[in-house]
């Protein structure tokens, strides 16, 4: 009897079971919430880190080139902006920058550039001959062996097919022409508003005009010559070079960074540059092509800026696919809009958004509603179509002193041409 009573008392009542289940559910829910929050923070941190790493790599490459910019009589620096009307409907989708200059190069760099150029020319010649002769392997080999281009390169047809060329003549100039240009990534949809950064380089022939600084470096659509260009980065949402003159006010900004102004006066930074004052950037295309204020005529050497700052924002390919979309069309006068996923925009609060070609500052996000300041970064208000992607990237910048600039721009009258 006592044993049976003890057994009944050792059991669990229904109320106790419900209470234990409820407590367990609360603990599990809290654990899942903590894990989910941790994973979200980790994912966001990884996204920022990866975007910063890619942006840093791009700016590191550009910075390496700019540190070697040539300030002698053969030097040059041209920074301008090109407009892109991708749809050819009279409405400009993007204003995108181009930077071109000459830099000093070591003999090994000259050799590398020349080898690559000869390899590309040899491959192009091989393809032309192969297309003409078809599948006749014997004739193809004989024709390639007799190719004047391959003879001049001093290699066999087999070596040319592999891109293995002999050392070029290193008695040539040690100056290299460099071109950086951003062009639209696509011609349809929101790819019109993302960009691709290309870089070109070629050995400069002394006492001749620089090929990459001429108009012939681009076709009529604004694309660089892809036979000399290679892709550096995709998903470029924003890139802006700023040049400091002798009178530019470099005031401290937020987080200790330089707060360069772009107002059109002697204290502002220049958004375009023409080292020889030849009026090459076209101010009729955009106000950002207007020359720097207070610049004198060039003398026997090119005028180079004191410092160059480059602002860059990149978006990863996966982030483009996951970007929130507008739930409704947005009129030019509207100061807010609703998106499919407002939470995805919270990391961009205080930064900038790109929607259908218009830049805007994101003030705050309430639920799925974004409150913005329209028409920033030189763009104009426009009607934003429904389902347009709301794009933003990770901002990063580089502030670089130019060591080879002329410290005294007030040249004597005998040196001022």
N, C-alpha and C positions, 0 to 999 in steps of 0.2 A: 504494500500500500504506500509506504513512504517512498519507495523507489519510483513508483509510477508518478507520484506527486512531484518528485524532484525532476523527472523527465519533462513534465508539462511546464514547469517553471523555467527550464533551460531553453525553451523554444523562443522564436521571434514572433512578436505580434504583427498584425497587418499594418498598424500605425507606425511601428518601428521600421518595418520594411519600406513603407512609402517615404518616411523621413530619410532613411539611408539612401534610397534611390535618388531622392531630390537633391540631397547634399552631393552625391556622386556626380549628378548631372551638372550641378553648379561648378564643381571642381573641373570636370571635363571641358565645359564651355569656357571657363576662364583660361584653362590651359590652351585650348584651341585658339582663343582670341589672342593670347600672348604670342603663340607660335606664328599666327597669321600676321600680326603686327610686326613681329621680328623679321619674317620673311619679306614683307612689303618694304620695310626699311632697308633690308639687305639688298633687295632687287633694285630699289631706287638708288642706293649707294653704288651698286655695280654699274647701273646705267650711267650715272654721273661720272664714275671713274673711267669707264670705257670711252665715253665721249670726250672727256678731258685728255685721255691718253692719245686718242686719234688727233684731236686738235693740237695738242702739244707737238706731236710728230710733224704735222704740217708746218706749224710755226717754226719748229727747229730747223727744218729744211730751208724755209724762206730766210730765216735769220742767218744761217750759214752763208747763203748767197749774198745777203746784204752786208754782212761784215767784211766781205771782200770786194765791195763795190769800188770801181776804179775812179779816182778823182783827177787823173791826169788829162792831157789834151785829147786823148782818144776816148775818154769816158763819156757817159751819158746816162740820164735817168728820165724816163717818161712814165707818168702815172695818169691814166685817164679812165673815163667811164663810157661804156657802150650801152645803148638802149636796145631792147629786144621786144619786138612786136611779133610774138610767136604765131599768133593766129592771123596776123596781117589784116586786122580789122580796124586799124588806126588807134588802138589802145595799147600803150606800152605795158607789158607785163612785168619787166624787170629792168632795173639799172644795175649793171654789174661791172666791177672794176677790172683793170688790166695794169700790170706793173711790168716795165721792161727796162733793162739796164745792162751795162757791161761790168764785168768783174774780173779781177785777177785770178789766175788759175795756175796750179802747179803743172809741171811737165807730165806727170802721171795722169792728171785729169784730162789734159789735152789729148793724150794718147787714147784714153778710154773713149772720149767723145768721138774722135776720128775713127777708131775701130768700129764703133757702133754705126756711124754714118756709112762707112764703106760696106759693112755687112748688110745694111738695109738696101743700099744701092745694088749690091751683088745679088741679093735675093730677088729684088725687083727685076733685074736683068735676066736672071735664071727663069723666073716665072714667065717673062715675056717670050723667051726662046722656047720654053716648054710648051706654051700655048700654041706657038707657031708650028712646032714640029710634032706635036701630038705624042703618041706612044712609042715612037721609034727611039729606043734607049741609046743605040749606038750613035745615031746622028746627033742626038741631044748631047751626049758626052763630047763628041767632036766639036760641036758648036760652042759649047761652054768653054772648052779648052782654048778655042780661038777667040773668045770674047775679049775685046779690047779693054773693057772695064776690069775684068778679072786679071788680065795681064798687068794693067796699071796698078792693081792692088797687090800683085805679086803672090797670088795664091792659086791653088788648084780649084777645079770645079767642086770637088768633094769638100775642101775646106770652106769654100764659099757657102755651100749648102748648109754647113754647120755653123756658119758665122765666125769661123776661125780665120782671122786676117792678120797679116803681118803688122809690125809696128809702123805707125805713120812717121812722117818727117817731123821731128820735134824742133826743127829750126823755125817753125811757124810762130805766129804771135802767141803770147801767153794770155791773151784776153779772150773771154768767153761771153757771148751774148746770151742773156737769160730772159725768158718770158713767162709770166704767170697770168692766167686769164680764167675768169669764171664765166661759164656759159650755161644756159638752161639745160636741165637734165632731160627734159622731154618736150613734146609739142602738143600733148593732150592732157586733159585733167589737171590734177594738182601737181603733176611732175613739171609743169611749166614754171612752177614757183620754187622748185629746188634746183640747185646748181651743181655743176661738176667743175672742179679746179684742175686745170691742165698746166703743165710745166714743159717748156721747150728750152733747149740749149744748143748752141753751135759755136765752133771756133771762129773767132772774128778775124777777118782779113785786114791787115793794117792799111790805113789810109783809104778805106772804102766805107760807104754808108753801111750801117749795121742792118742786116736783113731783118732780124726779129723786131727792130724798132720802126720798120717801115709799114705802110698800109698793106703791102703784099703778104705780110705775115698772117692775115686773116682773109677769109673769103667774104662774099657779099652778105652772108648771114651772121657774120661776127665770129665764126668758128676759126680757131687757129689751125695752121697747117698740121694735120695729124701725122704726116710723115716724119715730123720732127718732135711732136708733142707726146707726152705720156700722161696718163691720168694720175693725179695725186690724191684726190678725195672726192667722194660723192656725198650727197645730202647737205650741200653747202646752202644754208639759209641766209647767212649774212657774212659779208666780208667787206671791211672798210679800212683802207690805208689812210693814215693821217700823217702829214709831214710838218715838222716844226721849223719855222724860219728863225732868223736871228732875233725877231721881236715877238715870237709866239709866247704867250703867258702859259707856263706849265705849272698850274696851281694844283696843290694836293686835292684829291677827290675823296670819295668814299673808300674806306678800307685802306687808306694810304696810297691809292693808285692815282696816277696823274689824271687830273680833270681837264683835259684839253678842250677848249672851246672851238667851235667852227664858225663863229660869227665872222662876217665879212669885213674885218678891219685888221690892223697891224698886229693886234694881240691874238688873233685867231689862228688856228692851225689850217694848213692847206689840205684840200681834199683831192687836188690834182697837182702835177709837177711837170715842168718842162725845163730841164737843166740848161738848155741853150736859148731859152726865151724865143722860140720859133713859132709860138702860137699853134702848137700841134693839137692839144686837147680842144675839142669843139664845144664852146660854151652854149651853143644853140641847142645841143642835145639835152643838157641838164646843167643846173646851177653848180653841180659838183665839179664840172670841168672848168669853172672860172679860175683864172690864175691867182696865185697868192698875192696879197696886198703888200705893196712897198718893196717889191723885188726890183733890183737893178738889172741892167742888161748884163749878159754874160761876157766875160773877158776871154782870156786865152784858155781858161779852164772852165769846166761845167760848174754851175751852181748846185750844190748838194745841200740837203736839209741837215739841221743839227741832230735831229732825232727822227725816227720813223716809228709810228705805232700802228699795229695791225690788229683790228678787232675781228673775231671769227666766231661763228656759231654753226655747229654741225649737228645733224640729226642722223641717228643710226637707221639703217633700212627697216628694221623691225618696228621702230617707233613710228615711222611713216605709216605703216600698215595699221598700227593700233591707234593712230591719232583720232581724237574725238571729231565728230562732224556736226555741222549746224543742223538743227532740227527744222528750222524755217529760214527763208531768205531774210536778209537784213538790209534795211534801207540805209542810205548814206548818213541820215541824221541820227540814227539810233546809237545809243551809248552802251548798250548791253545786248547780249544774245544768249540763246539756250543751246546747249550741246548735248550729245548723247551720253557723255561721261564727264561730269564736272570734276570728279575727284582726280582725274588724270591731269587736269590743268593746275592743280594747287601748287606743284613745285615751281610753276612759272610765275606765280604772283610776284609783282614787282619787276618782272622782266618784260619781254616783248613776245607777241604772237604774230604769225604771218598767216593771213586768211585771204585766199583768192588774190594774192598780189599786194594786199594792203597790210602794212605794219601797224601795230597798235600796242599800247602799253596795257598790261593786265593789272588792274587795280585790286580786284578781289573776286572770289568765287563764292557764291551762295547756292548750295545745292548744285544744280546743273546750269545755273545762270552765271555768266561771266560779265563783270562790269569792266569796261575798258575806256581808254583814251584813244580816240581814233586818229588815223593819218599821221603816224610818226615816221621817223627815219626817211624823210623826204618823199613819202608816198602821199597820195590823195585819197579822200573818201570816195568809195565806190559802192555800188550795190553788190552784196555778197550772196551768191546763189545758195540755195538749200543744198545740204549734204557736202558743202565744201569742207575740206579738212582744216583743222585748226593746228597749225604747226608751230613748234618751238624747239630750240636746241639748247645745248650747254654752252654758255658764253665763255670765251677765253681770249686773252689778248697778250701781245708782246710789245714791249717798249724798248727800243734799241737805239743806242747812240751811234751816229755815223762817224767813225774815227777819221775818215779821209776828207771831211768837208773842209772848205776854205774858212779858216777862223775869221779872216778879215774880208768881208764882202764889199767893203768900201774901197774898191780897187783904185789905183792911181789912174789919172787921165790917160797916161801913156799905155796902160794895159787894158783900158776899157774900149771895146770895139763896138 
